[in-house]
Amino acid sequence: TSYCKFGFEVPSTYKEAMELDQKNGNTLWDDAVKAELSQIDDYQTFKDLGKAQFQGKDIVNAPPGHKRIRVHLIFDVKHDGRHKARLVADGHLTHLPTETVYSSVVSLRSLRIVTFLNELNKMQLWGADIGNAYLEAYTSEKIYIIGGSEFQDRQGHILVINRALYGLRSSGRQWHERLSECMKHMNFFPCKLDTDVWIRASKCKTCYEYVAVYVDDLLISMKDPASFCQSLKE
């Protein structure tokens, strides 16, 4: 069921989104879906195995050892009127993994300490958000979907999920490990008290630099945070 936000009607399904575009005489929701799926494809999130072939209810060309799940779109409107769509996996349909999927986040106490150290050492304090963070990591889960109408010419195709798509049980953990690898590559090490605070010696050797991590949000305390952000992009 749709609802209103910032004066716009927000759909709950792809079908409703297309009906609203037709009703409103625009393509705002369609454009949002295409933008999301374009980013999904940029990360090569899916491996297309071609059209699904059914024999009764069974898919005869399904990838061996893989479980079929579903995905759905979540719609939202930002305060400036931008229409957004996010593709999310129905991870509850997968088997419970035998390994841990726990992913920690920085504590409020650690954030306060980093802020204090930033002021003490007269550094710059930046906040940063990593876009499409989970898609930077690969998934270890063996799963696939059958493309719906939102996938256009791939509707009805078998799409194996390669990346840590939002909604999968292990995606938080996979992203956490991916970011940890990047931080270690840039000579950071995790704090023993809070492993979501990353530390390295500054170039001037008079203080330390800090990065506090809350999933895909970063609090950066450095002399030159812009240089760090550029390195993270690369």
Secondary structure, DSSP 8 states (H G I E B T S, - for coil): --EEETTEEE-SSHHHHHHHHHHHTS-HHHHHHHHHHHHHHHTT-EEEEEE--EETTEETT--TT-EE--EEEEEEE-TTS-EEEEEEE-GGGS---SS--------HHHHHHHHHHHHHTT-EEEEEE-TTGGGGSB----EEEE--GGGGGGTTEEEEE-B--TT-TTHHHHHHHHHHHHHHHTT-EE-SS-TTEEEEE-TTSSSEEEEEEETTEEEEEES-HHHHHHHHH-
